[in-house]
């Protein structure tokens, strides 16, 4: 148990749980925002750390907290190879999520105005 005290008063306490996981980071290419048609912020690859332990609710304020500060870190790379090279050079276990390529259906604009007999 990790306890924070100020002037001998317990402010908050976090249980320290060490869980060994296979996946520590995820490398992926972000998807397009559904609310916009532009493809901004979708060109780079992102390395994001996965949670190692669960969040803990603070008894005093009710806020959720965590002892893992790596979750706040997001690294961007131009290529997948750069992200994998960084992960292997820093001994980070990772999993790669490849982006789904959307199917493009060719259609003419004039097809919108063809009557179908209704």
C-alpha positions in Angstrom: 0.0 0.0 0.0 1.4 3.4 -1.0 0.2 6.1 1.3 0.6 9.9 1.0 0.8 11.7 4.3 1.1 15.4 5.1 1.7 16.4 8.8 0.9 12.9 9.9 -2.5 13.0 8.3 -3.3 10.4 5.6 -4.3 12.2 2.4 -4.7 9.2 0.1 -3.6 5.6 -0.3 -3.0 3.5 -3.4 -2.6 -0.3 -3.3 0.5 -1.2 -5.2 -0.3 -4.1 -7.5 2.3 -5.4 -9.8 0.7 -7.3 -12.7 3.0 -8.7 -15.4 1.3 -8.4 -18.7 2.4 -9.6 -22.2 1.2 -6.4 -23.9 2.8 -3.1 -22.6 2.3 -0.8 -25.5 0.1 -0.6 -28.6 1.3 0.8 -32.0 -1.6 1.9 -34.2 -2.6 4.5 -36.8 -5.4 6.7 -35.6 -8.7 6.6 -37.5 -10.4 9.6 -39.1 -12.8 11.6 -36.8 -16.3 10.6 -37.6 -17.6 14.1 -37.2 -15.4 15.6 -39.9 -14.6 14.6 -43.4 -10.9 15.7 -43.3 -8.2 13.1 -42.5 -6.1 15.2 -40.1 -4.0 13.4 -37.6 -4.3 10.1 -39.4 -0.9 10.0 -41.2 1.4 9.2 -38.2 1.8 6.0 -36.2 1.1 6.3 -32.5 2.8 4.3 -29.7 0.6 4.4 -26.6 1.3 2.6 -23.3 -1.4 0.2 -22.0 -2.6 0.2 -18.4 -0.5 -1.9 -16.1 -2.8 -1.7 -13.1 -6.3 -0.6 -12.4 -7.4 2.9 -11.4 -8.1 3.6 -7.7 -10.8 5.9 -6.3 -9.5 8.4 -3.8 -11.3 8.1 -0.5 -11.1 11.8 0.3 -12.2 13.5 -2.9 -13.6 10.6 -5.0 -11.2 11.2 -7.9 -9.8 8.3 -9.8 -6.0 8.0 -9.6 -3.3 5.8 -10.8 0.4 5.3 -10.0 1.3 4.7 -13.6 2.4 7.9 -15.3 3.2 6.2 -18.6 -0.5 6.3 -19.6 -0.1 10.0 -20.1 2.5 9.6 -22.7 1.7 9.3 -26.5 4.5 9.1 -29.0 4.0 9.8 -32.7 6.2 8.4 -35.5 6.2 8.9 -39.3 6.5 5.2 -40.1 5.7 1.9 -38.5 9.3 0.8 -38.7 10.4 3.8 -36.6 7.8 3.0 -33.9 8.9 -0.6 -33.8 12.6 0.3 -33.7 11.9 2.7 -30.8 10.0 0.0 -28.9 12.6 -2.7 -29.4 15.5 -0.3 -28.5 13.8 0.6 -25.2 12.7 -3.0 -24.4 9.0 -2.3 -24.6 6.7 -5.2 -25.4 4.3 -4.1 -28.1 1.5 -5.1 -30.3 0.8 -3.6 -33.8 -2.8 -2.8 -34.9 -2.9 -2.4 -38.6 -5.4 0.1 -40.0 -8.4 -1.1 -42.0 -8.4 0.1 -45.6 -11.9 1.4 -46.5 -13.6 -0.1 -49.5 -14.2 2.5 -52.2 -17.3 2.0 -54.2 -17.2 3.8 -57.6 -20.5 5.4 -58.5 -21.5 8.3 -60.7 -23.1 11.4 -59.3 -25.8 11.2 -62.0 -26.9 7.8 -60.5 -28.5 9.7 -57.6 -31.1 11.2 -60.0 -32.1 8.1 -62.0 -35.7 7.1 -61.3 -36.3 3.6 -60.1 -39.9 3.5 -61.1 -41.5 4.8 -57.9 
